[in-house]
Amino acid sequence: MQEKISEKTNQPQMKFSAGNIKATVWTNHAKNKSGEETEFSTITLERVYKDKEDQWQSTNVFRIGDLPKAAALINKAYENIVVREA
């Protein structure tokens, strides 16, 4: 699943999910060595789950069975970043 997010400051650019695995693409702004404003993307990856109290939690620790979904989401996020920057 892909979700397009608004371009407000500190908001994710795009989110992808496969079951309980989620990848979020962030747009970051910084200045390069010449002092010019530059933009770059980062990706966060998480697994969501319910704890013993039935509350939603997230972690960056993955089980072996989560890895194929995580890999697919990372590839999808990468493809979207490359297409957007092209």
Protein Blocks (a to p, Z undefined) as FASTA:
>chain_A
ZZdddfbehiafbdcdehjaccdddddddddfkopacdddddddddddddfkopacddfb
dcfklmmmmmmmmmmmmmmmmmmmZZ
